[in-house]
Amino acid sequence: NEILSNPKKHLEDIHCFLEEKNLDLEKMIEVVDEKLYRQRRERE
């Protein structure tokens, strides 16, 4: 998953899209946990 491999870039995009000044981008990045992600499909 791209968000797991480069969370900062994707969270910056989300941050800009929401135009929210009160979001703490660094805290958002800290909570990304690869262990919580489950692949739904088999990789080919």
SERO-4910 file (N, C-alpha, C, O; in steps of 0.05 Angstrom, whole numbers):
BEGIN
 pado doro    nc1    nc2    nc3   cac1   cac2   cac3    cc1    cc2    cc3    oc1    oc2    oc3
  Asn    A     17    -23      0      0      0      0     18     25      0     37     27     15
  Glu    A     11     43    -17     28     67    -20     29     85      5     49     97     11
  Ile    A      7     86     19      6    103     43     25     92     64     38    108     78
  Leu    A     27     66     66     45     54     86     74     58     78     91     62     95
  Ser    A     80     58     52    108     61     44    118     90     45    142     94     49
  Asn    A     99    109     42    107    137     43     85    154     56     72    169     42
  Pro    A     80    150     82     57    164     95     59    194     94     38    207     91
  Lys    A     83    205     96     85    235     98     74    248     72     58    267     74
  Lys    A     81    238     49     72    250     24     42    249     22     29    268     14
  His    A     30    226     28      1    223     26    -14    238     47    -36    250     41
  Leu    A     -4    239     71    -17    255     91    -15    285     86    -33    300     93
  Glu    A      7    294     74      9    322     66    -13    328     45    -25    350     46
  Asp    A    -18    310     26    -39    314      6    -66    316     20    -82    333     13
  Ile    A    -71    298     39    -97    299     53   -100    325     69   -121    337     69
  His    A    -78    332     82    -78    357     97    -85    381     80   -101    398     87
  Cys    A    -73    383     56    -78    405     37   -107    403     27   -120    424     25
  Phe    A   -117    379     21   -144    376     11   -164    386     32   -184    399     25
  Leu    A   -160    379     57   -178    387     78   -176    416     85   -194    427     98
  Glu    A   -154    429     78   -149    457     84   -152    462    114   -162    483    123
  Glu    A   -143    443    130   -146    445    159   -120    453    171   -100    439    170
  Lys    A   -120    476    184    -95    486    196    -90    474    223    -67    475    233
  Asn    A   -110    463    236   -107    452    263    -98    423    264    -94    412    286
  Leu    A    -95    411    241    -86    383    241    -56    382    246    -41    397    234
  Asp    A    -48    364    263    -19    360    269     -8    338    250    -12    315    256
  Leu    A      5    347    229     15    328    209     34    308    221     33    285    214
  Glu    A     52    316    238     71    298    250     57    276    267     66    253    266
  Lys    A     37    283    281     22    263    297      7    244    279      4    220    285
  Met    A     -3    255    256    -17    237    237      3    216    226     -4    193    223
  Ile    A     27    225    221     47    207    210     55    186    231     59    162    224
  Glu    A     57    194    256     65    176    277     45    152    281     54    131    289
  Val    A     20    156    276      0    135    281     -3    115    259    -17     95    262
  Val    A     10    119    236     10     99    215     24     74    224     48     76    231
  Asp    A     10     52    225     21     27    235     17      5    215     -6     -4    211
  Glu    A     38     -4    203     37    -24    182     25    -50    193     13    -65    177
  Lys    A     28    -56    218     18    -81    229    -13    -82    230    -25   -103    231
  Leu    A    -26    -59    228    -55    -58    228    -67    -62    200    -92    -64    198
  Tyr    A    -51    -62    180    -60    -64    152    -62    -94    144    -44   -109    149
  Arg    A    -85   -101    132    -88   -128    122    -92   -127     92   -109   -112     82
  Gln    A    -77   -142     78    -80   -143     49   -106   -159     43   -109   -181     52
  Arg    A   -124   -147     28   -149   -160     22   -148   -179     -2   -163   -198     -3
  Arg    A   -129   -174    -20   -127   -191    -43   -100   -205    -44    -80   -195    -31
  Glu    A    -99   -227    -58    -73   -240    -62    -57   -224    -82    -68   -215   -102
  Arg    A    -31   -222    -76    -14   -209    -96     -8   -228   -118     -5   -252   -113
  Glu    A     -5   -218   -142      1   -235   -165     30   -235   -171     39   -248   -189
***
